Amino acid sequence: MQLTTVRHSAETRRAAYDLTPLDRESRATIPTHEAAAHLNRRPQTLRHWAMRDGSGPIRPLRVNGRLAWPVAEIRRVLGVAS
């Protein structure tokens, strides 16, 4: 069995250190790279969920062509109290 190394982008690694804890997040939505860090997924996975409506546990909002991930839904999926 061959092991593979996952290399996250610099943006994803940086977001993991600069994250506001979900229980203290005041924004209604967050960008893809922050949502991915909270969900322990790659940003591309979330983009895939957005592209294929209903393929993931959360459906993003689209604001001027950008994805905005509802914090309340991320909290729900992770079981974090608001």
N, C-alpha and C positions, 0 to 999 in steps of 0.2 A: 504494500500500500504506500503510495507516494503522498507526502504532505505538501500542501501548497501554502504559500505565504500570502496573506491578504494585505495589500498596500492601499491604505486610505489616502485620499487627497489631502493636501496641506490644509485646505479649508475645513474638511471634516475633522481632522485632528485638532485644529485650533478651536473649533466649535465645541468639542468635547471638554475643553478646559475652561471656556468662557460661558458655559451654560448657566442660566438662571434656573434654580430648582423649580420644578413644575408647581409645587405648592406655593411658591412666591412669585410666579410669573403673572404679570399684570396685563400683558397684551392678549387680545382675543385670538390672534393667529400668529404663527411664527414661520420663518422661511424654511425651505426644504432641508438645508444642511443642519439646522438646529433640531428640527423634528426628527431627522434621521439619527442624530446623536442620542436624543432621548429614547428613541425606539431601538437603539442598537442595531441599526440597519444602515446600508449604504444609501446615499442620496439617490442613486440611480434606481434602487428598489422602490423608493417612494414615487419617483417619476413614472416608473412602470405601473404602479397602482393607479396613478392619476390618468395615465393613458388608457388603461383598461378599466373603465368604471366598474366598481364592484369587485375587483380582484384582490383588494387589500382590506384591512379592518377599518381604515379611515378614508374618507373622501375629502379631498382638498377643495378649497374655493379658488377660483381663478380671478385674479385682479390684474387688469391691464396686461394679460398674457403671462403673468407670473403665478406660481402656486403659493397659496397661503394655507397652512395646516392649522385647523382649529385646536387650540390648547385644551378646551373642554373634552374633545374627542380623544386626544392623546392621554389625558388624565384618566378617562374612562377605560381605555384599552389597558393602561398600565395599573389601574386600580389605585390611583393616587387621589387622596381627598383634596377637594378644592377649597 
